[in-house]
Amino acid sequence: MSRQLSQQEIDAVFQNTRERAAPEQPSTRFDFRRPDRIPKSQIRAIHLLHDTFVRNLVSSLSVYLRSYLTVNLVSVEQLSYAEFLEGLPSPTCLVSLGLRPYDGNGVLELNPNLVFSVVEMLMGGTGKTASALQRDLTEIEQKLLDGLIRIILQDLRESWKGVTAVEFTVEAMETEPQLLRVLAPNEGVVTIGVEIRIGESVGLMNIALPSIVIKMMRQKFDQQWSVRKTQANDEEQARFLARLRDASIGLEARLEGLSISVRDLLALSEGSLVAFDRSSGSAVDLLANGRHQYLGSIICAGSRRGFLVDSVRPPAGQIVQGRTNEVVVPAVLDASA
C-alpha cells in the first residue's frame, strides 16, 4: 500500500539530517558586565610592585612587633567586588581606603587569625591564640590596630611611588563584609593576597583596588617601564665604557688621495717628482685602528712628531664646519708618511 509523505514530514526528515551532519560548535561565555579587563602586562607590573611592598613590610612589622615573621605574596587576581566579598570570613577586619588624588575607594582586609595574634602581641603576649576567635573587634582592639594599619599603608604608599603618588588613608572600618558598600557588586577590582605568618599563627591580608583606578594609571606604568629600560641601557653603556677605557688603540697619520700604477712606482728613482692631488695646506687624516676619525696636521712635539687635531672627521654626507677639538696627540710617525 503506497503512501505519500506530507510536506511537514519531508521538512522534518531534512531537518534531522542537517542536525546530525552539522558538528557541535563550542560555546564561549562572555560576561558583558565586565568586558574591559586590565591587560596581563599591567597585572605583572602590579605583581612586581607588591613584591617590593612585601619585602619592605617584613622589616617594618618585625621592628614594630619585635618578633620574627614571614610575609609572602600569594596572588594578584581580577575579580568582581561581589566575588571578593564572598571570599572573606565573617566577621573580619575591613578598612575602607581613600586613594587620593584618584576618585574611588580601595579595601584592606585583615583576617581574624592575624588580627587577634597581633593584638595579643601588642598587649605583651606571645601571639599564640588558644583557638580561632570568631567575634567582632572591640573599640579598644580597633584602636590598637591603628599603628599596624598605619605601617601597612606607609609601606604601600612607598611601593606605589615608583609608579605614581597615591595617598592611602583610612576612611572607615567595618567587621561585616556585606556592610562595606564602597563599590558596586559587579565592579571589577584587582585583589592582592598576602600571607603573614607570626610564630605558629598564619593569617591573610587582602587588598582590593578598583580596576577603573588601575586603568587610569596605565600611562604611569608605561612610563615606569620606559624609565627602567632607559636606566638599564645607560647602566649597560657605562659598564662597557668602563671596560673600554683601558683598551689600546693604534693611531696612524696618513695622507691619502693619490693612486699610481705599478709601472710608475717602479720607475721612481732619486730626484723623481711626485705630484699629489692636494695642496700643501690640506688636512691629514688620523686613523684610529684603521678607521678615519680626525682631520689635522703633522707638527713637531718636542723631539718627536705629533698630530694636531683640527676637527672630527664628519660622517659620510655630513659637513662639520670649524674646529671642534684641538688636542696634540704625540705619535711616532715614519718619515716617509
MARDOVO-306741 format. One record per residue (C-alpha): x, y, z negated; residue in one letter. Coordinates in steps of 0.001 Angstrom, whole numbers, plus 500000, padded with zeros to 6 digits. Example, Ala and Ser with C-alpha at 12.3 -4.5 7.8 and 13.67 -1.06 7.14 Angstrom:
512300495500492200a513670498940492860s
This chain:
500000500000500000m501660503272501164s501575506380499030r502777509885499839q504696511928497279l503356515322496351s505434518475496684q505870518682492888q507231515125492753e509684515859495591i510906519023493793d511355517060490566a513499514422492331v515799517085493833f515998518914490522q517125515761488695n519723515072491391t521209518571491109r521360518351487319e523256515028487445r525666516302490121a526457519674488503a529220519420485840p528552520908482463e530117524345482072q531796525001478710p530131527783476787s532117530580475200t530812532548472253r531319536274472190f530448538483469266d529164541754470711f529125543314467257r532941543272467206r534049543496470854p537103545667470238d539806543913468227r543278545053467255i545993543710469607p548276540975468332k551350543191468698s549897545634466175q548971542779463829i552584541581463958r553748545106463147a551390545217460146i552770541845459033h556344543167459141l555293546335457337l553782544362454453h556829542100454290d558660545245453196t555835546030450772f556109542580449172v559877542870448703r559508546262447022n556631545051444855l558705542214443378v561231544682441974s558646547177440760s556442544654438937l559411542820437420s560567546057435778v557040547096434756y556045543739433227l559595542856432056r559151539368433386s560298537259436319y557688536875439039l557405536000442722t555340537749445370v554598536178448766n552745537498451797l550136534826452578v548168536112455561s547229539040457784v543847538478459457e540989540280461194q537569539742459636l534284541492459217s533749543255455898y530966540779455026a533309537807455618e535945539470453445f533498539912450551l532233536321450854e535743535003450227g536153536880446930l535357535428443500p532666536938441314s533320538703439030p536661540167440078t538550543483440054c537722545606443108l539166549056443768v537897551431446455s540851553187448096l540937556592449738g543091556770452883l543842560464453249r544227562088455753p542159559408457560y538410559063457126d537203555808455628g537950553609452648n540029550539452011g539596547878449336v542108546419446882l541076543207445090e542895541545442181l541814538007441261n540801537349437627p543680534880437100n546147537638437940l544311540419436096v543965538688432733f547563537431432815s548812540982433382v546549542365430648v547849539791428163e551464540658429021m550761544368428599l549308543596425156m552514541812424156g551616538237425066g553356535735427315t550843535947430152g549611532367429726k545833532089429531t544244529054427923a541603528744430651s540304530621433651a538219533513432355l535049534356434251q533838537651432815r533777541344433620d536648543607432645l536112545804429625t536775549546429770e539988549096427753i541236546415430153e540443548652433122q542499551445431563k545408549043431007l545331548149434693l545744551780435783d549534551511435559g549600548281437574l547380549731440306i549447552922440409r552638550905441031i550977548822443755i549691551905445577l553075553645445267q554877550736446957d552114550512449547l552491554229450281r556273553915450666e555941550952453015s553493552787455286w555783555831455500k557669554099458305g554528554335460449v552529557256459104t551923559110455845a548879557617454088v547862558735450605e546263555726448865f544087556912445981t541677555183443592v538105556341444145e536036553705442315a536332550359440524m533817547507440602e533592543917439403t530913542553441751e531931542340445440p528426542921446769q528122546188444849l531138547847446526l529494549120449723r532261551250451194v531940549731454696l529179548324456866a528873544497456622p529686543933460313n532550546467460431e535940544969461230g538742545038458671v542353543901458597v542936541840455461t546330541303453828i546591538411451360g549403538472448779v550119535719446248e551598536795442901i553000534177440534r553760535186436941i555102532242434989g552519529479435307e549737531842436373s549020532352440060v546653534948441447g545843536605444752l545789540260445668m543775541131448774n543868544405450685i541296545302453347a541821548242455707l539191549374458255p540026548356461817s538937551738463135i541605553437460983v544263550969462168i543289551683465792k543753555399465175m547346554624464142m548161552714467319r550235555550468756q552130555755465459k553005552057465701f554207552533469309d556381555483468264q557864553461465415q558793550671467856w560364553184470261s562397554789467447v563608551392466249r564557550406469780k566454553699470305t568240553330466974q569210549758467874a570599550950471221n572554553767469559d573985551388466973e574938548928469704e576686551636471700q578547552853468619a579689549300467870r581021548810471413f582708552224471353l584488551353468103a585842548210469725r586981550057472838l588858552836471029r591979550693470618d591901549314474177a594772550180476580s594119551972479886i596661552365482660g596902555856484225l598244556469487736e598536559767489627a598105559231493343r597991561485496386l595737559795498909e594311560654502268g596987559672504857l596970556494506927s599694555476509334i600343552394511425s602890549757510530v604886550714513664r605178554318512455d606097553155508968l608930551007510316l610148553905512412a610615556170509402l614219556978508528s616181559548506578e615171563021507762g611788561983509169s608903564399508531l605509563054507475v602560565467507792a599791564966505230f596193565991505908d596108568019502666r597501571375501718s600227571721499106s597684573064496625g595230570154496957s594293568306493769a595855564957492992v593724562009491856d594274560470488433l593163556845488339l592257555010485139a592631551250485664n592265551788489405g589140553990489195r589129557677490204h588346559657487056q590049563090487158y591461565709489514l594517567787488712g598164568437489479s601537566940488588i603590569033486192i606680568740484016c606092567918480353a609487568397478761g611913565908480290s609109563825481731r606468564318484315r602855564800483321g599437565350484785f597318568463484159l593622567558484280v591786570304486136d588358568676486367s586437565463486040v586071563809489418r582417564179490472p580431561043491299p579610560357494942a577266563042496257g577796565385493288q579930568536493200i581414569818489961v582406573447490032q585041574955487781g587248573275485269r585563571005482788t588660569958480925n592323570877480738e594410568263478991v598054567439479518v598362563664479733v602039562662479658p602657559868482153a605737558358483703v605394558703487482l607503557227490218d609474559867492128a608011558530495341s604500559411494112a
